[in-house]
Amino acid sequence: MISLLSPGYLLSVERCRARAPAPDHYLRLSSLLGPSSSQSSPLVRLHSTPDCQPG
């Protein structure tokens, strides 16, 4: 089990953030796609990607 403050966890989070598009891209996409896409927040989408799981 990895501690939330362990270097491995922090590095994996930073890698995920580096790969993720800027938040304003999510805002532009949601405005283009309509209200149904804006119901799930960008943070939920970021954390739901399988390659961003720590460990």
PyMOL commands that set and color helices and strands:
alter all, ss='L'
color gray80, all
select helices_A, chain A and resi 7-19+23-33+37-39+42-47+50-52
alter helices_A, ss='H'
color red, helices_A
deselect
rebuild
show_as cartoon
